[in-house]
Amino acid sequence: MKKIGFALLFFLFMSDIVYAEFDIQEAIDTASPGEVIHIPAGRYQGNFVVTKPLTLLGEEGTEFVSKNNEPALRIESTTTISISNVELSGKSKAIVASNVDGLELSNIHIKDAYTGVHIQRSKNIHIHDIQVTGSEGHYAEKGNGIAIYKSEDILIENNHIEQMQDGIYVEEVNSIVVQHNNVTQSRYATHFMYTRDAKAFFNNYLSNVTGFMVMMTTGILLENNTVENHSDYNGYGMLLYDVQRASIAKNVIKNNRTGVALQKSSMIQIDTNNFQMNQTAVEGTKVSNNTTASNNSFTGNILTARSDQLGFQLHSNYYDDYTGVDIEGDGYGDVPYVAMSSFGQWMVRQPVYQYFVASPSVVLLTTLDQQINKTESKVLVDHTPRLATKHEIVNNKLNVIQTLAGLLLLVGSLWLWKRGITE
């Protein structure tokens, strides 16, 4: 009986300290503009609102827990706000900022919230060193890790986001830089919509459905990113739809169903990227002929390029399946490289054909395409194919085993799929 009594006293004691006594909202309301509010460690429940220039600085172990479906922290119609070193959780949005000029969010951990950070109609925003961890479940049941709407002059860097719908969602934003972020196990790692002057550098996107989804956007630079393991049926390393003036440069695009897909786009420059072990490296649908892929390295891909029409141009790329020689010794092959594939064009129209990509008949068809079209100048032909550097030779050797393993996995998947149909 005494043990039960001690247990009850223990739980009553614990219930008294679940939520700290410091009144955050009162501290906010009574603070002078520009003041720094130091928040003691503890668990605080509420829907806190900031409407004046302030700095909220939590001690180690500071946590905001949202009541009901309202945001844990709302920032409205103010300037020069800084929030740092807190953990947030709640059923809806963790942080919402509206009509703010000058906001810094840093060293924040958000968990079990529908949406992590939601910014709208604001400018001069810096979001960095934030971790957003979503809950288990389908993407349709979640919100975005960081979402920016109708804003300008945004910097999003050094954040880690996982298990959300879109890791970083950007809509109607003018001037944004997204750099050094890690996004995994989400639908789209970064999703740009109706945006101008966007830049994405040195991000690492792994095992989402799609790495970069860029739609109805003008003027975007995607450089030095790694997009890897987006291999679902609708998986893309990068998908650009209705995009004008884009530069895709110096990226590692590896082990995706499609490395880069271009749809209804123009003035796209794909330069100095490393395409490794993708089912299809580059795909074009209704792409203008002022789009070029040059100085890239294609190794271990099942199909190098495919297009539903003449589409983009190939210039001075390295292809691991090129069989020509360099008699003149200038570093370029003496016969053109033909990326034309009848089967590849069919795959654009009927993606389900991908399950047959490694079959002997398809390999034979692709070989015949290359032989027949060597003198054709209007298909996907690189007239100056670059020969391998020492670095590319080493990478090619390392990729052989991985490519074979990938083909075996594809064949195994096809066998299981057929078996499932027959059963």
C-alpha angles and dihedrals in degrees: 000000000000090000090054090049093051090048092053092048089050093053092045089052091048092049089056092058100040091097120036121237098229107111105226096181093050090049089051094047095048098041121106117242110276094021123142113232113202109205116206118232113273146094115284125189120203149082102267121199128201120193103160136058106283145143118227109197118180126204118234107291098028113147133180116204117193122231116228114326099324122109117271089228128020124187117192140180100339144104138238104022125168125187119182145165102013137122120223135192136168146133096263130022119343098205128014123183124184130179094356125153109199117014130168122188116182143159093014128147117203120188137171094008125132090227126014108204124002118188124180137173092358140121142203094037125169118187115177143153093017125147119205118186119184128204127256117277144076121321091243089064094057139066130221129290095226120004125187122188131183095344140123143215098029130170118190114178146153095013129144118212130175140169097014132125095249117001093212119010120191124184129173093349126152116208114002134164120201112186144158094007127145119212125174141165094016134115099252118005091208125005120193119191128177091344134149131204099011126167130188119187135175097352121155113215117180135176100350123131089254131002104209120014109186118180134174091348131143124207112009133163120203108184138162094358127142116220113179142165100014092144106141120123089269095031123136134173088213129358119189117189122183092347126155125199107007131161119204107186142160095359129144106228108184141169098352128141086238120009100202123001121190121195126179090341137136141195094026118159116199105187139166096351127148111231111191131177098338120151086230119009101197128010128184130193118179091344121162119244091242087077115100138187109202140163092008127141117230114192131161096357119143092217122017100200140348134181138179090226138003090300125149128015127242120216133174098336127153115240121188091209095053110121101187127109136229105235094164092052095227095126095257131098119256094223126050124261112234116209091174112127124174089200090050090056090051089051089057090058097036111027091185087075088075089086089069097046096110098044117122093244092055092048089052092047092051091050091051090049091055093049096045096046100046092108095041115106101186102062130071096301129149107207093188105043111181119230122231125283119215090260092053091048091056092046091048092055092048091050096053095080092043091049092051090049090051092051091050090050091050092050090047091051091050090051092050091046092052091045090052091052094050092048 
